[in-house]
Amino acid sequence: MSKGAKEFVEKLNADKEFAAQFWAQKTDKEKEAFVNAAGFSFSEEDAKAAFAATPLNADKMQPLSHDQLETVAGGTCDQCSNGWRW
């Protein structure tokens, strides 16, 4: 992973306005132009590696509660009147 890609992801985490501007870009070409205009240069592979290695806003993430985890993992069917578990 390139230094530029890592720094870009770190800036996305640190600067909400910058992140909003980046995510507002609709197409990959628009995103690439935005990245280049911001002074960053890296390959698509480096970007993927940087995003994988540095989760966005990881410091703000909260663990799922037991109930949330059960729902994500199949858990119970809230719409089933007999309380079936999947």
N, C-alpha and C positions, 0 to 999 in steps of 0.2 A: 504494500500500500504506500502511495506517495505521501510525502509530508503535506503537500497542497490539499489533498483529499481529506486528510485527517483534520487539518486546520479549518477547512470548509465546514465539516460536520460539527466541529467544536463551536464555530461561529453561529451555526444554525441553533445550537443549544443555548448559546449565551445571549443572542440578540433576537428578541421576538419580532421586531420590525423587519429585520433582514430575512428571517425565516418566513414571515407572512408574504413578503415580496417574492421570495423564491417559489413558495408553494402556489402563488397566484399565477405563475407561468403555466399556460395550458399544455403546451407540447414539449417534447424532449428538446427540440431545436430552440425553443424559447428559453427553456431552463439552461441549456448549454450557453446560449448568448448571455444570460444573466450571470452565470458563473464566471465566464470569461471577462465580462465588463466589471465584475467585482474584483478582478485581479487574480483569480484562481485558475490553475491549469492542471488537469489530471485526466486520466483515461476513464472509460466507463467501468473497467475492471477495478481500478483503484477506488472509484466511488463506491462500488458495491462492497468492497473490502472495508472501507472506512465506515459505511453505514452498519455493516455487520459487527465491526469491532467496537463501535461507539454508539450504542443505542441512543436515540434522540430523547432528551430529557430524562435519562435514566435516574438521575438524582431525585426526580419528582414523582417517580412511579411508586405506587403503593401495592403491597401484596394483595391478592384477591382474598376475600373472606371465604370461609368454608362454604356458605350458601352460594356465592358467586362461582366458586370453583366447581361445585356440583352441577350447576347449570351449564357451564362451559363444557364440562366433561360428559354431559349427557344427563346426569342427575335425575331429577324428577320432572314429570310433565305437569306443569301448572294448569294446563287446560284439560287434563284428564281428571274426571270426577272420582275415579277409583284410586288415584295416587300411584299409578304405575311408575316403576323406576326403569330407566333405560339402561 
